[in-house]
Amino acid sequence: MPLRVACQDCGTVLYEGAELKPPYEIISIFSGKCPKCGKKLSCIPTQIEIIPMELD
C-alpha cells in the first residue's frame, strides 16, 4: 500500500513510497522543518485520507 506524507501548511510531499516509515524518521530527514515553507513538522497527524485502490 503506497504512503504519502505531506506538509499540512503548503502540501509539499515529504515522503511517497510503498515502504511504511514511521513519522519521526520522515521528520528527521528534514531536520524537523518543511523544506519549502519552514513549518515545524509534528508526529501527530492532523489529516488522514485513505483512498481505496482500484482493482482491474
PyMOL Python script that loads the backbone (N, CA, C, O; Angstrom):
from pymol import cmd

cmd.read_pdbstr("""\
ATOM      1  N   MET A   1       0.849  -1.168   0.000  1.00  0.00           N
ATOM      2  CA  MET A   1       0.000   0.000   0.000  1.00  0.00           C
ATOM      3  C   MET A   1       0.896   1.233   0.000  1.00  0.00           C
ATOM      4  O   MET A   1       1.704   1.397   0.914  1.00  0.00           O
ATOM      5  N   PRO A   2       0.775   2.102  -1.000  1.00  0.00           N
ATOM      6  CA  PRO A   2       1.597   3.310  -1.048  1.00  0.00           C
ATOM      7  C   PRO A   2       1.245   4.277   0.076  1.00  0.00           C
ATOM      8  O   PRO A   2       0.105   4.333   0.538  1.00  0.00           O
ATOM      9  N   LEU A   3       2.243   5.030   0.501  1.00  0.00           N
ATOM     10  CA  LEU A   3       2.091   6.002   1.577  1.00  0.00           C
ATOM     11  C   LEU A   3       2.578   7.345   1.074  1.00  0.00           C
ATOM     12  O   LEU A   3       3.607   7.427   0.403  1.00  0.00           O
ATOM     13  N   ARG A   4       1.834   8.413   1.399  1.00  0.00           N
ATOM     14  CA  ARG A   4       2.254   9.764   1.052  1.00  0.00           C
ATOM     15  C   ARG A   4       2.132  10.629   2.303  1.00  0.00           C
ATOM     16  O   ARG A   4       1.085  10.656   2.950  1.00  0.00           O
ATOM     17  N   VAL A   5       3.207  11.333   2.635  1.00  0.00           N
ATOM     18  CA  VAL A   5       3.222  12.251   3.766  1.00  0.00           C
ATOM     19  C   VAL A   5       3.503  13.637   3.208  1.00  0.00           C
ATOM     20  O   VAL A   5       4.460  13.835   2.459  1.00  0.00           O
ATOM     21  N   ALA A   6       2.647  14.607   3.583  1.00  0.00           N
ATOM     22  CA  ALA A   6       2.795  15.961   3.061  1.00  0.00           C
ATOM     23  C   ALA A   6       2.718  16.982   4.196  1.00  0.00           C
ATOM     24  O   ALA A   6       2.144  16.715   5.251  1.00  0.00           O
ATOM     25  N   CYS A   7       3.308  18.155   3.959  1.00  0.00           N
ATOM     26  CA  CYS A   7       3.245  19.262   4.916  1.00  0.00           C
ATOM     27  C   CYS A   7       1.793  19.733   5.008  1.00  0.00           C
ATOM     28  O   CYS A   7       1.132  19.910   3.985  1.00  0.00           O
ATOM     29  N   GLN A   8       1.301  19.934   6.217  1.00  0.00           N
ATOM     30  CA  GLN A   8      -0.085  20.345   6.383  1.00  0.00           C
ATOM     31  C   GLN A   8      -0.312  21.786   5.950  1.00  0.00           C
ATOM     32  O   GLN A   8      -1.447  22.161   5.656  1.00  0.00           O
ATOM     33  N   ASP A   9       0.733  22.604   5.903  1.00  0.00           N
ATOM     34  CA  ASP A   9       0.565  24.001   5.512  1.00  0.00           C
ATOM     35  C   ASP A   9       0.633  24.207   4.001  1.00  0.00           C
ATOM     36  O   ASP A   9      -0.294  24.760   3.410  1.00  0.00           O
ATOM     37  N   CYS A  10       1.724  23.769   3.373  1.00  0.00           N
ATOM     38  CA  CYS A  10       1.929  24.066   1.950  1.00  0.00           C
ATOM     39  C   CYS A  10       1.652  22.883   1.024  1.00  0.00           C
ATOM     40  O   CYS A  10       1.565  23.061  -0.191  1.00  0.00           O
ATOM     41  N   GLY A  11       1.513  21.671   1.583  1.00  0.00           N
ATOM     42  CA  GLY A  11       1.198  20.500   0.776  1.00  0.00           C
ATOM     43  C   GLY A  11       2.395  19.829   0.123  1.00  0.00           C
ATOM     44  O   GLY A  11       2.223  18.879  -0.641  1.00  0.00           O
ATOM     45  N   THR A  12       3.605  20.303   0.405  1.00  0.00           N
ATOM     46  CA  THR A  12       4.799  19.681  -0.158  1.00  0.00           C
ATOM     47  C   THR A  12       4.876  18.221   0.269  1.00  0.00           C
ATOM     48  O   THR A  12       4.746  17.907   1.452  1.00  0.00           O
ATOM     49  N   VAL A  13       5.086  17.335  -0.691  1.00  0.00           N
ATOM     50  CA  VAL A  13       5.189  15.907  -0.396  1.00  0.00           C
ATOM     51  C   VAL A  13       6.557  15.643   0.227  1.00  0.00           C
ATOM     52  O   VAL A  13       7.591  15.888  -0.396  1.00  0.00           O
ATOM     53  N   LEU A  14       6.551  15.142   1.463  1.00  0.00           N
ATOM     54  CA  LEU A  14       7.774  14.861   2.197  1.00  0.00           C
ATOM     55  C   LEU A  14       8.237  13.426   1.994  1.00  0.00           C
ATOM     56  O   LEU A  14       9.431  13.133   2.041  1.00  0.00           O
ATOM     57  N   TYR A  15       7.291  12.552   1.770  1.00  0.00           N
ATOM     58  CA  TYR A  15       7.618  11.149   1.508  1.00  0.00           C
ATOM     59  C   TYR A  15       6.504  10.529   0.701  1.00  0.00           C
ATOM     60  O   TYR A  15       5.324  10.789   0.936  1.00  0.00           O
ATOM     61  N   GLU A  16       6.897   9.699  -0.262  1.00  0.00           N
ATOM     62  CA  GLU A  16       5.925   8.936  -1.037  1.00  0.00           C
ATOM     63  C   GLU A  16       6.593   7.622  -1.430  1.00  0.00           C
ATOM     64  O   GLU A  16       7.650   7.612  -2.060  1.00  0.00           O
ATOM     65  N   GLY A  17       5.966   6.522  -1.051  1.00  0.00           N
ATOM     66  CA  GLY A  17       6.539   5.228  -1.381  1.00  0.00           C
ATOM     67  C   GLY A  17       5.730   4.082  -0.831  1.00  0.00           C
ATOM     68  O   GLY A  17       4.777   4.276  -0.077  1.00  0.00           O
ATOM     69  N   ALA A  18       6.118   2.893  -1.214  1.00  0.00           N
ATOM     70  CA  ALA A  18       5.411   1.686  -0.784  1.00  0.00           C
ATOM     71  C   ALA A  18       5.852   1.241   0.605  1.00  0.00           C
ATOM     72  O   ALA A  18       5.103   0.555   1.302  1.00  0.00           O
ATOM     73  N   GLU A  19       7.051   1.621   1.011  1.00  0.00           N
ATOM     74  CA  GLU A  19       7.572   1.221   2.322  1.00  0.00           C
ATOM     75  C   GLU A  19       6.985   2.127   3.407  1.00  0.00           C
ATOM     76  O   GLU A  19       7.082   3.352   3.322  1.00  0.00           O
ATOM     77  N   LEU A  20       6.377   1.515   4.424  1.00  0.00           N
ATOM     78  CA  LEU A  20       5.838   2.296   5.536  1.00  0.00           C
ATOM     79  C   LEU A  20       6.991   2.766   6.414  1.00  0.00           C
ATOM     80  O   LEU A  20       7.808   1.963   6.865  1.00  0.00           O
ATOM     81  N   LYS A  21       7.049   4.074   6.651  1.00  0.00           N
ATOM     82  CA  LYS A  21       8.091   4.644   7.506  1.00  0.00           C
ATOM     83  C   LYS A  21       7.421   5.346   8.675  1.00  0.00           C
ATOM     84  O   LYS A  21       6.362   5.952   8.509  1.00  0.00           O
ATOM     85  N   PRO A  22       8.023   5.272   9.856  1.00  0.00           N
ATOM     86  CA  PRO A  22       7.451   5.978  10.995  1.00  0.00           C
ATOM     87  C   PRO A  22       7.606   7.492  10.812  1.00  0.00           C
ATOM     88  O   PRO A  22       8.588   7.947  10.226  1.00  0.00           O
ATOM     89  N   PRO A  23       6.644   8.269  11.310  1.00  0.00           N
ATOM     90  CA  PRO A  23       6.696   9.730  11.142  1.00  0.00           C
ATOM     91  C   PRO A  23       8.002  10.358  11.628  1.00  0.00           C
ATOM     92  O   PRO A  23       8.526  11.263  10.979  1.00  0.00           O
ATOM     93  N   TYR A  24       8.536   9.891  12.763  1.00  0.00           N
ATOM     94  CA  TYR A  24       9.760  10.503  13.290  1.00  0.00           C
ATOM     95  C   TYR A  24      10.935  10.335  12.326  1.00  0.00           C
ATOM     96  O   TYR A  24      11.832  11.177  12.287  1.00  0.00           O
ATOM     97  N   GLU A  25      10.932   9.248  11.551  1.00  0.00           N
ATOM     98  CA  GLU A  25      12.006   9.012  10.587  1.00  0.00           C
ATOM     99  C   GLU A  25      11.911  10.009   9.421  1.00  0.00           C
ATOM    100  O   GLU A  25      12.926  10.542   8.971  1.00  0.00           O
ATOM    101  N   ILE A  26      10.703  10.253   8.942  1.00  0.00           N
ATOM    102  CA  ILE A  26      10.490  11.207   7.853  1.00  0.00           C
ATOM    103  C   ILE A  26      10.834  12.613   8.322  1.00  0.00           C
ATOM    104  O   ILE A  26      11.483  13.370   7.600  1.00  0.00           O
ATOM    105  N   ILE A  27      10.399  12.966   9.533  1.00  0.00           N
ATOM    106  CA  ILE A  27      10.683  14.294  10.087  1.00  0.00           C
ATOM    107  C   ILE A  27      12.182  14.513  10.252  1.00  0.00           C
ATOM    108  O   ILE A  27      12.681  15.605   9.983  1.00  0.00           O
ATOM    109  N   SER A  28      12.902  13.486  10.691  1.00  0.00           N
ATOM    110  CA  SER A  28      14.346  13.631  10.911  1.00  0.00           C
ATOM    111  C   SER A  28      15.104  13.873   9.598  1.00  0.00           C
ATOM    112  O   SER A  28      16.155  14.514   9.604  1.00  0.00           O
ATOM    113  N   ILE A  29      14.584  13.370   8.482  1.00  0.00           N
ATOM    114  CA  ILE A  29      15.214  13.607   7.175  1.00  0.00           C
ATOM    115  C   ILE A  29      15.270  15.096   6.875  1.00  0.00           C
ATOM    116  O   ILE A  29      16.225  15.571   6.260  1.00  0.00           O
ATOM    117  N   PHE A  30      14.255  15.835   7.302  1.00  0.00           N
ATOM    118  CA  PHE A  30      14.154  17.267   7.013  1.00  0.00           C
ATOM    119  C   PHE A  30      14.499  18.140   8.218  1.00  0.00           C
ATOM    120  O   PHE A  30      14.154  19.322   8.244  1.00  0.00           O
ATOM    121  N   SER A  31      15.167  17.574   9.203  1.00  0.00           N
ATOM    122  CA  SER A  31      15.576  18.306  10.416  1.00  0.00           C
ATOM    123  C   SER A  31      14.400  18.996  11.111  1.00  0.00           C
ATOM    124  O   SER A  31      14.558  20.059  11.710  1.00  0.00           O
ATOM    125  N   GLY A  32      13.220  18.374  11.023  1.00  0.00           N
ATOM    126  CA  GLY A  32      12.060  18.863  11.767  1.00  0.00           C
ATOM    127  C   GLY A  32      11.302  20.008  11.119  1.00  0.00           C
ATOM    128  O   GLY A  32      10.341  20.504  11.708  1.00  0.00           O
ATOM    129  N   LYS A  33      11.701  20.452   9.918  1.00  0.00           N
ATOM    130  CA  LYS A  33      11.013  21.565   9.257  1.00  0.00           C
ATOM    131  C   LYS A  33      10.734  21.240   7.798  1.00  0.00           C
ATOM    132  O   LYS A  33      11.508  20.542   7.143  1.00  0.00           O
ATOM    133  N   CYS A  34       9.613  21.757   7.299  1.00  0.00           N
ATOM    134  CA  CYS A  34       9.271  21.581   5.891  1.00  0.00           C
ATOM    135  C   CYS A  34      10.325  22.299   5.048  1.00  0.00           C
ATOM    136  O   CYS A  34      10.642  23.458   5.315  1.00  0.00           O
ATOM    137  N   PRO A  35      10.871  21.623   4.032  1.00  0.00           N
ATOM    138  CA  PRO A  35      11.905  22.244   3.214  1.00  0.00           C
ATOM    139  C   PRO A  35      11.396  23.405   2.353  1.00  0.00           C
ATOM    140  O   PRO A  35      12.190  24.229   1.899  1.00  0.00           O
ATOM    141  N   LYS A  36      10.084  23.476   2.125  1.00  0.00           N
ATOM    142  CA  LYS A  36       9.544  24.542   1.286  1.00  0.00           C
ATOM    143  C   LYS A  36       9.087  25.759   2.090  1.00  0.00           C
ATOM    144  O   LYS A  36       9.483  26.886   1.792  1.00  0.00           O
ATOM    145  N   CYS A  37       8.247  25.531   3.119  1.00  0.00           N
ATOM    146  CA  CYS A  37       7.667  26.670   3.849  1.00  0.00           C
ATOM    147  C   CYS A  37       8.298  26.905   5.221  1.00  0.00           C
ATOM    148  O   CYS A  37       8.072  27.952   5.828  1.00  0.00           O
ATOM    149  N   GLY A  38       9.088  25.943   5.719  1.00  0.00           N
ATOM    150  CA  GLY A  38       9.767  26.115   7.002  1.00  0.00           C
ATOM    151  C   GLY A  38       8.937  25.786   8.226  1.00  0.00           C
ATOM    152  O   GLY A  38       9.417  25.942   9.349  1.00  0.00           O
ATOM    153  N   LYS A  39       7.690  25.329   8.040  1.00  0.00           N
ATOM    154  CA  LYS A  39       6.830  24.981   9.182  1.00  0.00           C
ATOM    155  C   LYS A  39       7.431  23.821   9.958  1.00  0.00           C
ATOM    156  O   LYS A  39       7.988  22.887   9.380  1.00  0.00           O
ATOM    157  N   LYS A  40       7.308  23.896  11.289  1.00  0.00           N
ATOM    158  CA  LYS A  40       7.774  22.812  12.141  1.00  0.00           C
ATOM    159  C   LYS A  40       6.886  21.593  11.915  1.00  0.00           C
ATOM    160  O   LYS A  40       5.660  21.690  11.956  1.00  0.00           O
ATOM    161  N   LEU A  41       7.520  20.438  11.674  1.00  0.00           N
ATOM    162  CA  LEU A  41       6.791  19.198  11.425  1.00  0.00           C
ATOM    163  C   LEU A  41       6.514  18.487  12.740  1.00  0.00           C
ATOM    164  O   LEU A  41       7.298  18.584  13.684  1.00  0.00           O
ATOM    165  N   SER A  42       5.393  17.771  12.797  1.00  0.00           N
ATOM    166  CA  SER A  42       4.970  17.084  14.010  1.00  0.00           C
ATOM    167  C   SER A  42       4.652  15.629  13.700  1.00  0.00           C
ATOM    168  O   SER A  42       4.263  15.289  12.583  1.00  0.00           O
ATOM    169  N   CYS A  43       4.824  14.770  14.709  1.00  0.00           N
ATOM    170  CA  CYS A  43       4.484  13.347  14.568  1.00  0.00           C
ATOM    171  C   CYS A  43       2.987  13.108  14.723  1.00  0.00           C
ATOM    172  O   CYS A  43       2.504  12.009  14.449  1.00  0.00           O
ATOM    173  N   ILE A  44       2.250  14.125  15.159  1.00  0.00           N
ATOM    174  CA  ILE A  44       0.813  13.983  15.372  1.00  0.00           C
ATOM    175  C   ILE A  44       0.090  14.328  14.068  1.00  0.00           C
ATOM    176  O   ILE A  44       0.155  15.474  13.622  1.00  0.00           O
ATOM    177  N   PRO A  45      -0.600  13.362  13.446  1.00  0.00           N
ATOM    178  CA  PRO A  45      -1.285  13.650  12.187  1.00  0.00           C
ATOM    179  C   PRO A  45      -2.483  14.565  12.393  1.00  0.00           C
ATOM    180  O   PRO A  45      -3.201  14.441  13.385  1.00  0.00           O
ATOM    181  N   THR A  46      -2.699  15.486  11.456  1.00  0.00           N
ATOM    182  CA  THR A  46      -3.858  16.375  11.531  1.00  0.00           C
ATOM    183  C   THR A  46      -4.916  15.973  10.518  1.00  0.00           C
ATOM    184  O   THR A  46      -6.093  16.296  10.681  1.00  0.00           O
ATOM    185  N   GLN A  47      -4.499  15.270   9.473  1.00  0.00           N
ATOM    186  CA  GLN A  47      -5.453  14.818   8.465  1.00  0.00           C
ATOM    187  C   GLN A  47      -4.964  13.488   7.912  1.00  0.00           C
ATOM    188  O   GLN A  47      -3.805  13.350   7.521  1.00  0.00           O
ATOM    189  N   ILE A  48      -5.848  12.532   7.886  1.00  0.00           N
ATOM    190  CA  ILE A  48      -5.545  11.229   7.316  1.00  0.00           C
ATOM    191  C   ILE A  48      -6.583  10.939   6.246  1.00  0.00           C
ATOM    192  O   ILE A  48      -7.785  11.016   6.499  1.00  0.00           O
ATOM    193  N   GLU A  49      -6.118  10.609   5.060  1.00  0.00           N
ATOM    194  CA  GLU A  49      -7.022  10.301   3.962  1.00  0.00           C
ATOM    195  C   GLU A  49      -6.669   8.915   3.424  1.00  0.00           C
ATOM    196  O   GLU A  49      -5.521   8.645   3.072  1.00  0.00           O
ATOM    197  N   ILE A  50      -7.660   8.058   3.368  1.00  0.00           N
ATOM    198  CA  ILE A  50      -7.468   6.707   2.853  1.00  0.00           C
ATOM    199  C   ILE A  50      -8.246   6.598   1.552  1.00  0.00           C
ATOM    200  O   ILE A  50      -9.465   6.765   1.517  1.00  0.00           O
ATOM    201  N   ILE A  51      -7.504   6.311   0.478  1.00  0.00           N
ATOM    202  CA  ILE A  51      -8.126   6.211  -0.836  1.00  0.00           C
ATOM    203  C   ILE A  51      -7.990   4.760  -1.295  1.00  0.00           C
ATOM    204  O   ILE A  51      -6.874   4.253  -1.404  1.00  0.00           O
ATOM    205  N   PRO A  52      -9.104   4.088  -1.565  1.00  0.00           N
ATOM    206  CA  PRO A  52      -9.024   2.691  -1.995  1.00  0.00           C
ATOM    207  C   PRO A  52      -8.410   2.570  -3.391  1.00  0.00           C
ATOM    208  O   PRO A  52      -8.586   3.428  -4.255  1.00  0.00           O
ATOM    209  N   MET A  53      -7.701   1.496  -3.566  1.00  0.00           N
ATOM    210  CA  MET A  53      -7.076   1.209  -4.846  1.00  0.00           C
ATOM    211  C   MET A  53      -8.073   0.486  -5.741  1.00  0.00           C
ATOM    212  O   MET A  53      -8.806  -0.395  -5.292  1.00  0.00           O
ATOM    213  N   GLU A  54      -8.091   0.873  -7.019  1.00  0.00           N
ATOM    214  CA  GLU A  54      -8.985   0.210  -7.956  1.00  0.00           C
ATOM    215  C   GLU A  54      -8.336  -1.077  -8.450  1.00  0.00           C
ATOM    216  O   GLU A  54      -7.171  -1.081  -8.849  1.00  0.00           O
ATOM    217  N   LEU A  55      -9.087  -2.155  -8.421  1.00  0.00           N
ATOM    218  CA  LEU A  55      -8.603  -3.439  -8.915  1.00  0.00           C
ATOM    219  C   LEU A  55      -9.107  -3.674 -10.321  1.00  0.00           C
ATOM    220  O   LEU A  55     -10.269  -3.409 -10.630  1.00  0.00           O
ATOM    221  N   ASP A  56      -8.239  -4.167 -11.160  1.00  0.00           N
ATOM    222  CA  ASP A  56      -8.633  -4.453 -12.553  1.00  0.00           C
ATOM    223  C   ASP A  56      -9.207  -5.834 -12.700  1.00  0.00           C
ATOM    224  O   ASP A  56      -9.586  -6.230 -13.802  1.00  0.00           O
TER     225      ASP A  56
END
""", "prot")
cmd.dss("prot")
cmd.show_as("cartoon", "prot")
cmd.util.cbc("prot")
cmd.orient("prot")
